[in-house]
Amino acid sequence: MISSVRGTVLSASGTSVVVEVGGVGLRVGVTPQVALTVSVGDVARLHTTLIVREDDLSLFGFLELEELEVFELLRSVTGVGPKSAQGVLASLSPAQIAQAVADEDDAVFRRVSGIGPKTAKLIVLSLTGKLDVAPSAPTVTAASTTASDVLVALVGLGWSEREAQSAIDTVVADRGPDVAVAVPQLLRAALGHLGPQKSLGARS
């Protein structure tokens, strides 16, 4: 099992990065937040899990160990494949997932591409008691650079610039200009507003 990789980032797209490890480029499936965080030439360390299928070996990676742990819990739910689990983590932070499960709010998961009503209920039932609800981490104040980074990420994921900008404007307006927000949070909120993610495709 490949539990982590560390190396130079050779490329980064909306849902994957290529990390050079020992002269070999490993393609790692990631959330848009991770792809936005790393840049070509950076040395990145990702917590990973290798998923083995008859005709495929897929590596998925996360910056935080907590995200990987939640990813594995989501994959344990009947009907949730690795890409759907990745899609949940692209839209919701581990803290938000834990809160939704604690609140028995399956509607949160139904908004993720590839997650239907039955699977959303199964996620809540299966993860009950397995996640700790914790307060959100401090964030930085929303700024034009934050919105610009999120705009670039959304366009890279397949939405038009107008659609992406409209979603960002709506999120900022809903939260208020003085509410603290970081790039990953603004990106998740914008993705939630836009609906099914074009880049993640159907559940697998």
C-alpha positions in Angstrom: 0.0 0.0 0.0 1.3 3.5 -0.9 0.4 5.5 2.2 2.1 8.8 1.1 4.1 10.3 -1.7 6.6 13.2 -1.6 8.1 14.8 -4.7 8.2 17.6 -7.2 4.9 18.5 -8.8 5.2 18.0 -12.6 1.6 19.0 -13.5 -1.6 19.9 -11.8 -5.1 19.9 -13.2 -8.6 20.1 -11.8 -8.8 16.6 -10.3 -5.2 15.2 -10.5 -1.6 16.1 -10.0 1.6 14.3 -11.2 4.3 14.0 -8.6 7.8 12.8 -9.5 9.0 10.2 -7.0 12.4 8.6 -7.6 12.3 9.5 -11.2 8.8 8.1 -11.7 5.8 10.4 -12.3 2.8 9.3 -10.3 -0.6 10.6 -11.2 -2.6 11.2 -8.0 -6.4 11.9 -8.0 -7.0 15.0 -5.8 -9.8 17.4 -5.0 -9.8 20.8 -6.8 -8.7 22.4 -3.5 -5.5 20.4 -3.5 -4.8 21.0 -7.2 -5.3 24.8 -6.5 -2.9 24.6 -3.5 0.1 23.1 -5.3 2.0 24.5 -8.2 4.3 23.0 -10.8 7.8 22.8 -9.3 6.6 22.7 -5.7 7.7 19.8 -3.5 4.4 18.3 -2.3 3.6 15.6 0.3 0.3 13.9 0.0 -1.4 11.3 2.2 -2.5 8.6 -0.3 -4.4 5.4 -0.8 -4.0 3.0 -3.6 -7.2 1.5 -5.0 -6.7 -1.7 -6.9 -9.2 -3.0 -9.5 -8.9 -5.7 -12.1 -8.0 -3.3 -14.9 -6.9 -0.2 -13.0 -4.6 1.1 -10.3 -5.7 4.5 -9.0 -3.9 6.6 -6.4 -5.8 9.3 -4.5 -4.1 11.9 -2.3 -4.9 14.5 0.3 -3.0 17.2 2.0 -4.4 16.3 5.5 -4.6 12.9 7.0 -8.1 13.7 8.3 -9.3 14.0 4.7 -7.9 10.7 3.8 -9.5 9.0 6.8 -12.9 10.5 5.8 -12.3 9.4 2.2 -11.9 5.9 3.4 -15.0 6.0 5.6 -17.0 7.3 2.6 -15.7 4.5 0.4 -17.0 2.0 3.0 -20.5 3.1 2.3 -22.5 1.0 -0.2 -22.8 2.8 -3.5 -20.0 5.3 -2.9 -17.0 4.8 -5.2 -13.7 6.6 -5.0 -14.6 9.4 -7.4 -17.9 10.0 -5.5 -16.0 10.1 -2.2 -13.6 12.5 -3.8 -16.5 14.6 -5.0 -18.0 14.8 -1.4 -14.6 16.0 -0.1 -14.4 18.6 -3.0 -17.7 20.1 -1.8 -17.5 19.6 1.9 -14.7 19.8 4.5 -14.3 16.9 7.0 -15.9 19.2 9.7 -18.9 19.9 7.4 -19.3 16.2 6.7 -19.2 15.4 10.4 -21.7 18.1 11.2 -24.1 16.9 8.4 -23.9 13.4 9.7 -24.5 14.5 13.3 -27.5 16.6 12.1 -28.8 13.7 10.0 -28.8 16.1 7.1 -28.6 13.9 4.0 -29.7 16.8 1.8 -26.1 18.1 2.0 -24.8 14.9 0.3 -27.6 14.8 -2.3 -26.1 18.0 -3.8 -22.9 16.2 -4.7 -22.7 14.8 -8.2 -23.2 11.1 -8.3 -24.8 10.9 -4.9 -28.5 10.0 -5.0 -31.1 10.1 -2.2 -30.7 6.5 -1.2 -26.9 6.8 -1.1 -27.1 10.1 0.8 -29.2 8.4 3.5 -26.7 5.5 3.7 -23.8 7.9 4.2 -25.6 9.4 7.2 -26.5 6.1 8.6 -23.1 4.4 8.0 -21.0 7.3 9.3 -23.1 8.0 12.4 -20.8 7.8 15.5 -17.6 7.5 13.4 -16.8 11.3 13.0 -16.0 13.9 15.6 -17.7 17.3 15.2 -15.1 20.0 15.7 -15.2 23.8 15.3 -14.1 25.2 12.0 -10.5 26.4 11.7 -9.8 30.1 11.6 -9.9 31.6 8.1 -8.5 34.7 6.4 -10.6 37.6 5.1 -12.1 37.3 1.6 -10.0 39.3 -0.8 -9.9 39.9 -4.6 -7.0 37.5 -4.9 -9.0 34.7 -3.2 -11.9 35.2 -5.6 -9.5 35.3 -8.5 -7.9 32.0 -7.5 -11.3 30.4 -7.1 -12.4 31.8 -10.5 -9.4 30.2 -12.2 -10.1 26.9 -10.5 -13.8 26.9 -11.5 -13.0 27.8 -15.2 -10.4 25.0 -15.2 -13.1 22.6 -13.9 -15.3 23.3 -17.0 -17.6 26.2 -16.1 -17.6 29.4 -18.1 -16.1 32.5 -16.6 -19.5 34.1 -16.3 -21.0 31.1 -14.5 -18.1 30.9 -12.2 -18.0 34.6 -11.4 -21.8 34.6 -10.8 -21.4 31.8 -8.3 -18.6 33.5 -6.5 -20.5 36.8 -6.3 -23.6 35.0 -4.9 -21.5 33.2 -2.2 -19.8 36.4 -1.1 -23.1 38.3 -1.1 -24.7 35.6 1.0 -21.9 35.6 3.5 -21.3 39.3 3.6 -18.1 41.0 2.5 -16.7 41.1 6.0 -17.1 37.4 6.7 -13.8 35.5 7.0 -13.2 33.0 4.2 -10.3 31.1 2.7 -9.8 29.8 -0.8 -10.9 26.2 -0.1 -14.0 27.3 1.7 -15.0 29.8 -1.1 -14.3 27.1 -3.7 -16.5 24.5 -1.9 -19.3 27.0 -1.4 -19.2 28.1 -5.1 -19.2 24.4 -6.2 -22.2 23.8 -4.0 -24.0 26.8 -5.7 -23.1 25.6 -9.2 -24.4 22.1 -8.6 -23.1 18.9 -10.1 -19.3 19.2 -10.8 -18.5 18.9 -14.5 -15.0 17.6 -13.9 -15.8 14.7 -11.6 -18.3 12.9 -13.8 -20.6 10.1 -12.7 -20.0 8.0 -9.6 -17.5 5.2 -10.0 
